[in-house]
Amino acid sequence: MKVVLFTHSIVSDWNHGNAHFLRGLLRAMQARGHEVVSCERWTNWSTENLVRDHGVGYVVEFARLYPEIQIRMYLGWDQVIEEVDELTRGADVVLVHEFNEPELVGAVGVVRHRRKDFLLLFHDTHHRPVSLPHQIARFNLMHYDGVLAYGASLAEVYRRDFGIRRVWTFHEAADVTLFRPLEAEKVDDVVWIGNWGDEERTPEMREYLIESARHLPSLRFAAHGVRYPEEGRRAIREAGIDFRGFLSNLHVPQAYARAKMTVHIPRGPYVTTLPGIPTIRPFEAMACGIPLLSTPWEDREGLFRTGVDYVMIHSPAEMRAEMLRLARDEDARRRLAENGLATIRARHTCAHRAEQLEAIVAELGAA
């Protein structure tokens, strides 16, 4: 079948974690014999920032590493319905990601209503339905066949608050063609890869990451990310953390290979209002075979084996103790890495999600 995706950007992952899973999903669908096309606006926020700060090198590298993904552009809003009509010609399934403008989301629905020759699914990998529900209310999903929500708690929000009848839990997963264990010299004890987070986890970052580095001067800490305020960058530097700025997701496996462990700090909404959603980083870290320490979140759906695949940390003091233990205990690091990697390979690869998407399409087709 032909699968067409509309997303903010597949080309750029500058402050755009949605690209991580979507790239892998399209690659997995293509590997299973399907034709895949990704559509994005010719000018978008993530790509503009990437090129402004780093030139076109990462765009070229993406094209080299993902040659199977066809990229098509649309211009703007004056003729968006006509452009969507052209971009979806011959499609069997169209996916529209949540990180799109309402004009685009509505236009695809209008084309679906007119032609009725493809299945249309809305794909949500964010907390806006609970944190900013008025923004989701601007999307016209009347002509969509259903919603893919990346957690059971988010799926329930769509059913309960937005009246969507067909909703499937569709977790993110690791693109194991890119995220895999690599051999490298360990130059860092702890690596943090993540953006500041729009103040959604600032206290936790200070307590669990920055203060841990301050209290453990014998360990080598590194941090990667963008959109850090000057106050945050200063606190990181003063704690002795080597702040390295933007890291393309294409290079994350190499950064994990050079470190003994990594840390996951969930954003606030995934701890309180949308429990059970780990977001993409734990999947990718375990796929790379790096021991993972996570601040608390509730694994309601049994995605991983707590204490076996990763270590759940409940206090800053416990975080520091575990960092010291793992830094010194190579066998413990190896066990954690092997367990997490086994769980990813058994249940949480993009190939698993591609198979699930095929099943959802078959269910809709039968209906």
Secondary structure, 3 states (H helix, E strand, C coil): CEEEEECCCCCCCCCCCHHHHHHHHHHHHHHCCCEEEEEEECCCHHHHHHHHHHCCHHHHHHHHHCCCCEEEEECCCCCHHHHHHHHCCCCCEEEEECCCCHHHHHHHHHHHHHHCCCEEEEEECCCHHHHCHHHHHCCCCCCCCEEEECCHHHHHHHHHHHCCCCEEECCCCECCCCCCCCCCCCCEEEEEECCCCCCCCHHHHHHHHHHHHHHCCCCCEEEECCCCCHHHHHHHHHCCCEECCCCCHHHHHHHHHCEEEEEECCCHHHCCCCCCCCCHHHHHHHHCCCCEEECCCCCCCCCCCECCCEEECCCHHHHHHHHHHHHHCHHHHHHHHHHHHHHHHHHCEHHHHHHHHHHHHHHHHHC
